[in-house]
Amino acid sequence: MTNGSPVKIVLPEVESAVLIEGYPGIGLVGHIAANFLAKELKMEMIGYVESPFIPPMTLILEGKPNPPLRFYGRDNLIVAVADIYLPPTLINEIARELAEYLKRVNAEKVISLGGMGVGLFKEKFEVWGVGGTEEENRELEELGVKILKFGSISGMSGRLLWEASKLGLKSYVLLGETFGDRPDPRAAANVVEVLKKMLNFEVSTEPLIKEAEMIEEQLRKMHEQMEEARRKVEKQYETMYL
């Protein structure tokens, strides 16, 4: 913890780091995508966040204790994940400390992942984004990302974009369109597909698509059951008044 900050970033000096942030948010898009990448790229835990204001908990993964706010790494790639929602004041402090770390190690890119809620069905769910400068926006446009011209980005993604861009770091936010009312692996897959082109790595998003199909099938069955129950109730009422 530096300069009186209640947050300490415990992380080795990864020169020319590329950071991918995936804290929980709308549709858990960033959270799902970041954890998926850490697993599929066989990354190791290399650090964590310390603060007296983090809720007192330990996450058990494969029989081992883990902090709820972790960093996974491989080569110069760092993935930041969180398994809890955090209060805004703590997010502000973590984003500032993380941006200062990234400036110190001459980070190449800072990429935040999240979701954008849409309230209607679409044939194709797209990925929106915004960069810290016009140059970064042009990079995103060349990758087929729709640029967010107006609006707001809340949570860690929004704050880290601001803190990193203030320090002159190449910074981006990618937002997968999602209904937002449930975990959305399909939106996470869409975001990962953009990341693959940005960072030139190969990983199959098929597991995310299969997970999305399972969720969608469960929702379809629930809807059918609700419709069947509604029809039975209506039929009972019709019988009562005949």
Secondary structure, 3 states (H helix, E strand, C coil): CCCCCCCEEECCCCCCCEEEEECCCHHHHHHHHHHHHHHHCCCEEEEEEECCCCCCCCEEECCEEECCEEEEEECCEEEEEECCCCCHHHHHHHHHHHHHHHHHCCCCEEEEEEEEECCCCCCCCCEEEEECCHHHHHHHHHCCCEECCCCCCCHHHHHHHHHHHHCCCCEEEEEEEECCCCCCHHHHHHHHHHHHHHHCCCCCCHHHHHHHHHHHHHHHHHHHHHHHHHHHHHHHHHHHCC
